[in-house]
Amino acid sequence: MADPPALEEARGAQQRKSDLGLEEAKTTPGKDGASNIQVKWIEVPLPHAVPCRFAVTTTTGNALEVSMEQLSYRKSYSGTSSLQTDITPVAPNGTKGLLSVRDVTTGELLEQPWKWRARGGGMAGLWELLKRLFT
C-alpha cells in the first residue's frame, strides 16, 4: 500500500536533515478503509546529533495509542486526536527503532521503522567532527 501523502512529504524533509533514516513504513487501514493517521517528524538539532520527536494526528475525537521503541528504550503515549512524543534517544550508527501508531477508534495501524545513520560521511563527516572538537 502506498504511503499517505503527509507521510511521504515528512519522509522527504526528514531524510535531508535528521540523523534518522526512515525505512519502509507498514500501514494497515482501519474500519471501512480508514486512513487518517498522519506523522510529522520534527528535527531537534543537538550539538552532536539531530534526533526527532513525532507529532501524531488522526481524525478529531479518535483515540490514539503510540509507542516508540529503540534498543531497551520503550515509551508509550495515549491521547485523543493528536499527541507529541519525546525526543528519540541518540544512539550509535545502525541502531534501529520503531514508531507504532494505532487509531483505537478505527483500528488503523502505522508502523514506521528507522535506523540511525552517520551524519555526513567520509572525509566531509570527519572534517565536521574535527571542526566541532576544536572550535
N, C-alpha and C positions, 0 to 999 in steps of 0.2 A: 504494500500500500504506500502511496506517495505521502511525503511529509506535508502537514498543513503549511500554507504559505507563511504564517507567522514564525513557525519553527525554521523553515528554510532561510528566511531573512535573518533571524537571530543567528543561525549557524554561520552564514557568510560573514557577518560582522564579528562574531566571536572568534572564528578561525584566524582572522587577521591580527587580533590584539592579545588574546589571552594565552596563557601557558597550557591551557586545557585543550586537547584536540578531541573534537567530537567524533564518535563512531556512529554507525548506523542505528537510528532510533527505531524502536518497535512500538507500533501503535495498534491498539485493539479498540474498534468502535464500540460505543455503548448501545444501550437500548434504542431501537429504531434507527440505528446507524449514527448515533450522536458522535460528533467530533468537535467538541467545544474547548478542549484543553489547549492553552497557549502557555509557552515558557519563554521568558525573556532572560538571557544571560547578561548579567551586569558585571562588568570587569571591576576589580578592586586593585588598582596598582599599589604594590608594596615595593620597598627598596630592592628586593632580590627575586621577586616573582610577581606574576599577575594572575591570582586566583579569581574566582567568580562567586557571586551569590545568584540566586534564582528568584525571579518574580513569576509566580504561577497564577493563572486565572482560568476560570470556567464560567458557565452561564450564571447570571445573578441568582442567588439563593441556593445554588447547588453546593453540597458538602464536598470538601476536598480532603484527601489523605495523601501526604507527601513523605517520602523517605529519601535520605541521602546516605550513601554508603561508600566508604573508601578505606581499605585495609581494615583495621579494627574499629574505625570510626563509624558510628551509626547514629543518626539523628532522625526523629520523626516529627512531623508537623501536622496539624489539622486546622481547618478553618472553613469558612463559607465564602464562596465566590472568588476570593483571592487570598494569597499569602506570600510572604518572602522568607527565604531560608537564610541561615547564617552563611558566612563565607566558607568555601571549601577549604579544608586544611591543606596547606602547602605540602607537597610530597615529592619524592625523588622522581626523576625522569622514568617513564614507563609504568608508574603506578596507575592502576585502573580504579575507576569509581562508577557509581550508578545513581542516577536520579530517577525515582519511580513516582509517578503521579496517578492517582485514581480519583475520578469523579464518582463519589459514592452514590449519588442520586441516579446516574445513568449507567454506571458500571464501566465507563470508558477508562482505558489504561494507556499510559505513555511511559515507556522505559527508555531513558537516554543514557547510554554509557559514555564515558570519556576516558582518556588516557593522558597523563601528564607528559609534556614534551619539553625538550630543551628550547629555551628562547634563543633566537638567533641560530647559532650553529656554526661549526667550522671556525675559521680564523676570526670572522666577524664577531661571533659569540665570545670567543676568548678575549678579543680586544675590548669588548664592552665590559666583561668581568674585570679585566685589569684596570680599566678606567675607573670603575666603581671602587676598587680596592685602594687606589692611590689618589683619589680626589676627595 
